[in-house]
């Protein structure tokens, strides 16, 4: 389900945080910490967003079984195309 994709990225990011923390603790260098902090922040920002986009694209392509959806929040936007030239 598309809603589960967002939740599936949380353990991925947590694992990356733990690996970065272990790396920073083992190398004990501020240069390493300065390098790893942006890596973690970028992953926190992009991993859930990319999972959301993958789920939305699966919905738009029709590769998702719409009968299995509990609530179809995108049904209205699917029926009416966006206005052109906005």
Secondary structure, DSSP 8 states (H G I E B T S, - for coil): -HHHHHHHHHHHHHHHHHHHHHHHHHH--HHHHHHHHHHHHHHHHHHHHHHHHHHHHHHHHT-S-GGG-S--TTHHHHHS---TT-
